[in-house]
């Protein structure tokens, strides 16, 4: 069957019309009961819906794509990049229903890879971030998996029953028209591109159409340490922090996050422990003098960053009674507590946003922090706020969080232009990542592959991706430690959460070598990595006068056309390199500690086999 698109339009009055017979690559214009639809022939195609009257605005738009089913290798579902790793198999995709909401901003894009492991088909809708539903229509799973229709059909519904298309969009034009862009690409076997490049292409159109910049700074690119993974928050004191800073700077780590629990009980406490999150004053049993701690971190050569969830207020906070009028509440007015046992300030309330921005600015004004990590927005429940004690100036909770992060970024950057701001991929996408200076993969402790895959997704739309805080243990050999560190660098900013006292000297030496090499080349890492295969085993990075090639997982052969550094983040001892026309190349081999082990002159005119070491670097001069 020919690929077809159906567009169903819902108006605020409840009127519903369906447009059929739309084909990608062909212009379409139609009118039903006064509702007009136009679709362009270009790619991505502008889709404009105009209601009969602006007084009856567009509430939702459903895009249903119908196509012949194929044997796909994997699916990359519409996602923030955190949980797609659990749902790449097609059998997990049948019957899928997901929603993009305040607790998880999803990229509105489906990607299917073919038997060549590259993109075979992609379907998405390019528009601003607001609540959106995703559903697999066929194959269906009513009470058994049904595939006899031999069709693949899926839906993207922009605007939900709970949160229709925001007024800021539906009423922006005098005629009530709403314009988005339909994204569709299809490749024959052997002609596709790595799925990460398809994600980057889609994100590129988001940035171009809506004038969204990539935002980062050099300070944010430095290796980072965090106090979360390797400690119970009750045990993180100013002495622990300063000692790890003193050790970490020797290993090339520059940025240091004082994570959750610095103010009292952290989220790692038992659920029956009352939290006091919301006051944002240091717990004197852990941090005796925050100003002195900040000075000590800076004196040791580090940059201090503070953890904060500016929306979170628990019952044990002194400010609870004062701020509860700004909490998210259900439609019957009952305040809604998160599973983590705190309440959330409402992002749709201007006064609440001012409170959050003031909190974040105070960390600079009072204590002179160099940056902050903003967390737990993904814990806010996806409900419509019904708290009658405060007013709303927007009608989408996702729009409200956008306004919140924008205000915080403006306030803090006005004080410190290069302020380091860490966001998390649940509130990422190009639209929100501009309010941070780096976007982190979701929590992935002791899971190097999950950490890599989640960070790679962020790298798809932002060069300022940061991995979740990686651990290195004494059970990891020096070669394994090097592979882990280089694998992080292949897709993001290297980040650690390690009690450096318990790290053996060999692994410290490995990290010192890897981080020094990274720091020496940090400007290159402000650029996108380019995947060279569909399974993300090989990445290329333009480093100015040479190229860097990262080999991870299965690695693979590389073809080079100028001098290069190869980072072998695998345990393979075989490297195949080709440089057509190059009869003589000088190749220098280093081990995982950065020690030169040998140097050879080889011909690369045709595939050359090189013996390499796990976790090693290979310099090739043409």
Residue pairs with C-beta under 8 A, 6 or more apart in sequence:
1 66
1 67
1 68
1 151
2 23
3 23
3 24
3 65
3 66
3 67
3 184
3 186
4 20
4 21
4 22
4 23
4 65
4 66
4 67
5 22
5 23
5 24
5 39
5 63
5 64
5 65
5 66
5 182
5 184
6 18
6 19
6 20
6 22
6 62
6 63
6 64
6 66
7 18
7 19
7 22
7 37
7 39
7 47
7 49
7 61
7 62
7 63
7 64
8 16
8 17
8 18
8 19
8 61
8 62
8 64
9 16
9 17
9 18
9 19
9 35
9 37
9 49
9 51
9 58
9 60
9 61
9 62
10 16
10 58
10 59
10 60
10 61
10 62
10 159
10 164
11 35
11 51
11 56
11 57
11 58
11 59
12 56
12 57
12 58
12 59
12 164
12 170
13 56
15 33
15 35
15 56
17 32
17 33
17 35
18 32
19 28
19 30
19 32
19 37
21 28
22 28
22 39
24 43
24 45
24 182
24 184
25 41
25 43
25 45
26 41
27 38
27 39
27 40
27 41
28 37
28 38
28 39
29 36
29 37
29 38
29 39
30 36
30 37
31 37
33 52
34 51
34 52
34 53
35 49
35 50
35 51
35 52
36 48
36 49
36 50
37 47
37 48
37 49
37 50
38 46
38 47
38 48
39 45
39 46
39 47
39 182
40 46
40 47
43 183
43 184
43 185
44 126
44 181
44 182
44 183
44 184
44 205
45 181
45 182
45 184
46 179
46 180
46 181
46 182
47 61
47 63
47 125
47 179
47 180
47 181
47 182
48 177
48 178
48 179
49 58
49 61
49 177
49 178
49 179
50 175
50 176
50 177
51 57
51 58
51 176
51 177
53 176
54 171
54 173
54 174
54 175
54 176
55 176
56 176
57 165
57 167
57 170
57 171
57 176
58 159
58 165
58 170
58 176
58 178
59 159
59 164
59 165
59 170
60 157
60 158
60 159
60 160
60 161
60 164
60 165
61 157
61 158
61 159
61 165
61 178
61 180
62 155
62 156
62 157
62 158
63 125
63 155
63 156
63 157
63 158
63 182
64 137
64 153
64 154
64 155
65 123
65 153
65 154
65 155
65 184
66 138
66 151
66 152
66 153
67 121
67 151
67 152
67 153
68 150
68 151
68 152
69 139
69 147
69 150
69 151
69 152
70 112
70 114
70 120
70 121
70 152
71 115
72 90
72 112
72 113
72 114
72 120
72 121
73 113
73 114
73 115
73 117
73 120
74 88
74 89
74 90
74 112
74 113
74 195
75 87
75 88
75 89
75 90
75 93
75 110
75 111
75 112
75 113
76 84
76 88
76 109
76 110
76 111
76 112
76 113
76 195
76 199
77 84
77 87
77 93
77 96
77 98
77 110
77 134
78 98
78 100
78 106
78 107
78 108
78 109
78 110
78 124
78 132
78 134
78 156
79 98
79 106
79 107
79 457
80 104
80 105
80 106
80 107
80 425
80 426
80 427
80 428
80 429
80 442
81 107
81 425
81 428
81 441
81 442
81 454
81 457
81 458
81 460
82 104
82 425
82 426
82 441
82 442
82 454
82 457
83 104
83 442
84 457
85 450
85 453
85 454
86 92
87 93
87 96
91 145
93 136
94 136
94 139
94 140
94 141
94 145
94 147
95 136
95 139
95 140
95 141
95 145
96 134
96 135
96 136
97 133
97 134
97 135
97 136
98 106
98 133
98 134
98 135
99 106
99 131
99 132
99 133
99 134
99 160
99 382
100 106
100 108
100 129
100 131
100 132
100 133
100 134
100 398
101 131
101 163
101 382
101 397
101 398
102 347
102 377
102 380
102 382
102 397
102 398
102 400
102 401
103 377
103 378
103 379
103 380
103 381
103 382
103 426
104 378
104 426
105 129
105 398
105 426
105 427
105 428
105 429
105 431
105 432
106 132
106 134
106 429
107 124
107 199
107 202
107 203
107 429
107 461
108 124
108 125
108 126
108 127
108 132
108 134
108 156
108 158
109 122
109 123
109 124
109 183
109 199
109 202
110 122
110 123
110 124
110 134
110 154
111 119
111 121
111 122
111 195
111 198
111 199
112 119
112 120
112 121
112 122
113 119
113 120
113 192
113 195
113 534
114 120
114 187
114 189
114 192
115 189
116 189
116 190
116 192
116 534
117 533
117 534
117 535
118 187
118 191
118 192
118 193
118 194
118 195
118 533
118 534
119 185
119 187
119 192
119 193
119 194
119 195
119 197
119 198
119 534
120 186
120 187
120 189
120 192
121 185
121 186
121 187
122 183
122 184
122 185
122 186
122 198
122 202
123 154
123 156
123 183
123 184
124 156
124 183
124 184
124 202
125 132
125 156
125 158
125 180
125 181
125 182
125 183
126 180
126 181
126 182
126 183
126 202
126 205
126 206
126 209
127 158
127 169
127 180
127 181
128 169
128 210
128 431
129 398
129 399
129 402
129 429
129 431
129 432
130 158
130 159
130 163
130 165
130 166
130 169
130 396
130 398
130 399
131 159
131 160
131 162
131 163
131 396
131 397
131 398
132 156
132 157
132 158
132 159
132 160
133 155
133 156
133 157
133 160
134 154
134 155
134 156
134 157
135 154
135 155
135 157
136 153
136 154
136 155
137 153
137 154
137 155
138 149
138 151
138 152
138 153
139 145
139 146
139 147
139 149
139 151
139 152
140 146
158 165
158 180
159 165
162 382
162 383
162 384
163 384
163 395
163 396
163 397
163 398
164 170
164 395
165 178
166 394
166 395
166 396
166 399
167 394
167 395
168 394
168 396
168 399
169 178
170 176
170 178
181 205
181 209
183 202
183 205
185 198
185 201
187 193
192 534
194 531
194 532
194 533
194 534
194 536
195 534
196 456
196 457
196 459
196 460
196 531
196 536
197 530
197 531
199 457
199 460
199 461
200 460
200 461
200 528
203 429
203 430
203 460
203 461
206 212
206 429
206 430
206 431
206 461
207 213
207 214
207 430
210 431
212 430
212 431
212 434
213 434
214 430
214 433
214 434
214 462
214 463
214 464
215 433
215 434
215 435
215 436
215 437
215 464
216 437
216 438
216 462
216 463
216 464
216 526
217 418
217 420
217 437
218 418
218 522
218 523
218 526
219 254
219 255
219 303
219 370
219 371
219 418
219 420
219 437
220 255
220 371
220 420
220 421
220 422
220 437
220 438
220 464
220 493
221 438
221 464
221 493
221 522
221 525
221 526
222 253
222 254
222 255
222 303
222 493
222 519
222 522
223 251
223 252
223 253
223 254
223 255
223 493
223 494
223 495
223 496
223 515
223 518
223 519
224 253
224 254
224 255
224 256
224 257
224 305
224 466
224 469
224 493
224 494
224 495
224 496
225 244
225 245
225 248
225 253
225 255
225 256
225 257
225 469
225 495
225 496
225 497
225 498
226 256
226 257
226 259
226 373
226 469
226 495
226 496
226 497
227 233
227 236
227 240
227 241
227 244
227 256
227 257
227 258
227 259
227 497
228 257
228 259
228 260
228 469
228 497
229 445
229 469
229 471
229 497
229 498
230 471
230 497
230 498
230 499
231 240
231 499
232 268
233 259
233 260
233 261
233 262
233 265
233 266
233 267
233 268
233 269
234 261
234 265
234 266
234 269
234 286
236 258
236 259
236 261
236 262
236 286
237 286
237 287
238 286
238 287
238 288
238 289
238 292
238 293
238 296
241 256
241 258
241 293
241 297
242 293
242 296
242 297
242 300
243 500
243 501
244 256
244 499
244 500
244 501
245 256
245 296
245 297
245 300
245 301
245 302
246 300
247 500
247 501
248 256
248 302
248 496
248 500
249 300
249 301
249 302
250 508
250 512
251 500
251 508
251 511
251 512
251 515
252 511
252 512
252 515
252 516
252 518
252 519
253 302
253 496
253 515
254 301
254 302
254 303
254 519
255 302
255 303
255 305
255 370
255 371
255 420
256 297
256 302
256 303
256 304
256 305
257 305
257 306
257 307
257 373
257 422
258 287
258 293
258 304
258 305
258 306
258 307
259 266
259 307
259 373
260 266
260 267
260 268
260 307
260 309
260 375
261 267
261 268
261 283
261 286
262 282
262 283
262 286
262 287
262 306
262 307
263 276
263 277
263 279
263 280
263 281
263 282
263 283
264 275
264 276
264 277
264 279
264 283
264 316
265 273
265 274
265 275
265 276
265 316
267 275
267 340
269 275
271 341
274 314
274 315
274 316
274 341
275 314
275 315
275 316
275 317
275 341
275 342
276 314
276 316
276 317
276 318
277 309
277 312
277 313
277 314
277 316
277 317
277 342
278 312
278 313
278 314
278 317
278 319
278 320
278 323
278 342
279 317
279 318
279 319
280 308
280 359
280 362
280 363
282 290
287 293
290 366
290 367
291 366
291 367
291 368
293 304
294 304
294 367
294 368
294 369
297 303
297 304
298 304
298 370
303 370
303 371
303 420
304 369
304 370
304 371
305 369
305 370
305 371
305 372
305 373
305 420
305 422
306 363
306 367
306 369
306 371
306 372
306 373
307 372
307 373
307 375
308 359
308 360
308 363
308 372
308 373
308 374
308 375
309 342
309 374
309 375
309 376
309 377
310 345
310 355
310 356
310 357
310 359
310 360
310 374
310 408
311 344
311 345
311 347
311 352
311 356
311 376
311 377
311 380
311 404
312 342
312 343
312 344
312 345
312 376
313 319
313 320
313 323
313 324
313 327
313 342
313 343
313 344
313 345
314 320
314 341
314 342
314 343
315 341
320 343
323 345
323 355
324 335
324 343
325 387
325 389
325 390
326 345
326 346
326 349
326 351
326 352
326 355
326 387
326 389
326 390
327 335
327 336
327 343
327 344
327 345
327 346
327 387
328 335
328 336
328 343
328 344
328 345
328 346
328 380
328 381
328 383
328 385
328 387
329 335
329 336
329 385
329 386
329 387
330 336
330 383
330 386
331 383
331 384
331 386
332 386
333 386
333 387
333 388
335 343
335 387
336 343
336 344
336 381
336 383
337 343
338 344
338 379
338 380
338 381
339 379
340 376
340 379
342 376
342 379
344 379
344 380
344 381
345 352
345 355
345 356
346 352
346 385
346 387
346 390
346 392
346 400
347 353
347 380
347 397
347 400
347 401
347 403
347 404
348 385
348 392
348 393
348 394
348 395
348 396
348 397
348 399
348 400
349 385
349 390
349 391
349 392
349 393
349 400
350 391
350 393
351 390
351 391
352 390
353 400
353 403
353 404
353 407
354 407
356 404
356 407
356 408
357 404
357 407
357 408
357 411
358 411
360 372
360 374
360 408
360 411
360 412
361 408
361 411
361 412
361 415
363 369
363 372
364 412
364 415
364 416
364 419
365 415
370 416
370 419
370 420
371 419
371 420
371 421
371 422
371 437
372 412
372 419
372 420
372 421
372 422
373 422
373 440
374 405
374 408
374 421
374 422
374 423
374 424
374 436
375 424
377 401
377 424
377 426
377 427
378 424
378 426
378 427
380 397
382 397
384 397
385 392
385 397
392 400
394 400
394 403
401 427
401 432
402 431
402 432
405 423
405 427
405 432
405 435
405 436
406 435
408 421
408 435
409 421
409 434
409 435
409 436
412 419
412 421
413 419
419 437
420 437
420 438
421 435
421 436
421 437
421 438
422 436
422 437
422 438
422 439
422 440
422 466
423 432
423 433
423 435
423 436
423 438
423 439
423 440
424 439
424 440
424 441
424 442
425 439
425 440
425 441
425 442
425 454
425 457
425 458
426 442
428 439
428 458
428 461
428 462
429 461
430 461
430 462
433 439
433 458
433 461
433 462
433 464
436 464
437 464
438 464
438 465
438 466
438 493
439 458
439 462
439 464
439 465
439 466
440 458
440 465
440 466
440 467
440 468
440 495
441 451
441 454
441 455
441 457
441 458
441 465
441 466
441 467
441 468
441 492
442 454
442 468
443 468
444 450
444 451
444 454
444 467
444 468
445 468
445 469
445 471
445 497
446 471
448 470
448 484
448 487
449 553
451 467
451 468
451 470
451 488
452 467
452 487
452 488
452 490
452 491
452 536
452 552
453 536
454 467
454 468
455 465
455 466
455 467
455 468
455 488
455 491
455 492
456 465
456 491
456 531
456 536
458 465
458 466
458 491
458 492
459 465
459 491
459 492
459 528
459 529
463 525
463 526
463 527
463 528
463 529
464 493
464 526
465 491
465 492
465 493
466 492
466 493
466 495
467 488
467 491
467 492
467 493
467 494
467 495
468 495
469 495
469 496
469 497
470 484
470 485
470 488
470 494
470 495
470 496
470 497
471 496
471 497
471 498
472 481
472 484
472 485
472 496
472 498
472 503
472 507
472 511
474 502
474 503
474 504
474 507
476 484
476 507
478 506
478 507
478 509
478 510
478 592
478 593
478 615
479 571
479 592
479 613
479 614
479 615
480 614
480 615
481 507
481 510
481 511
481 592
481 615
482 510
482 513
482 514
482 569
482 592
482 614
482 615
482 616
483 552
483 568
483 569
483 570
483 571
483 614
483 615
484 569
485 494
485 510
485 511
485 514
485 515
486 514
486 550
486 552
486 567
486 568
486 569
486 615
487 550
487 552
487 569
488 494
488 495
489 514
489 518
489 525
489 550
489 567
490 529
490 539
490 550
490 552
490 567
490 569
491 529
491 536
491 539
493 525
494 514
494 515
494 518
496 511
500 508
503 511
506 593
509 593
510 592
510 593
510 615
513 592
513 593
513 594
516 594
517 594
517 617
518 525
521 543
521 548
523 544
524 541
524 542
524 543
524 544
524 548
525 541
527 541
527 542
529 539
529 540
529 541
529 550
530 539
530 540
530 541
531 538
531 539
532 538
532 539
532 540
532 549
532 556
532 558
533 556
535 553
535 554
536 552
536 553
537 551
537 552
537 553
537 554
537 555
537 556
538 549
538 550
538 551
538 552
538 555
538 556
538 558
539 549
539 550
539 552
540 547
540 548
540 549
540 550
541 547
541 548
541 549
541 550
543 565
545 563
546 562
546 563
546 564
546 565
547 560
547 562
547 563
547 564
547 565
548 564
548 565
548 566
548 567
549 558
549 560
549 564
549 565
549 566
549 567
550 567
550 569
551 558
551 566
551 567
551 568
551 569
551 570
551 572
551 575
552 569
552 570
553 570
554 570
555 568
555 570
555 572
555 575
557 575
557 576
557 577
557 578
557 607
558 564
558 566
558 575
558 576
558 577
558 578
559 577
559 578
559 579
559 580
560 577
560 578
560 579
560 604
560 620
560 622
561 579
561 580
562 622
563 619
563 620
563 621
563 622
564 619
564 620
565 617
565 618
565 619
565 620
566 575
566 577
566 612
566 617
566 618
566 620
567 617
568 575
568 612
568 613
568 614
568 615
568 616
568 617
568 618
569 615
570 614
571 614
572 612
572 614
573 611
573 612
573 613
573 614
574 609
574 610
574 611
574 612
575 609
575 610
575 611
575 612
575 618
576 607
576 608
576 609
576 610
577 604
577 607
577 608
577 610
577 620
578 604
578 606
578 607
578 608
579 585
579 604
579 605
579 620
579 622
580 605
581 605
582 603
582 604
582 605
582 622
583 603
583 605
584 601
584 602
584 603
585 601
585 602
585 603
585 604
585 620
585 621
585 622
586 599
586 600
586 601
586 620
586 621
587 599
587 600
587 601
587 602
587 610
587 618
587 619
587 620
587 621
588 596
588 598
588 599
588 618
588 619
588 621
589 596
589 597
589 598
589 599
589 600
589 610
589 612
589 613
589 616
589 618
590 596
590 597
590 616
590 617
590 618
590 619
591 597
591 613
591 615
591 616
592 613
592 614
592 615
592 616
594 617
597 613
600 610
602 608
602 610
604 620
604 622
610 618
612 618
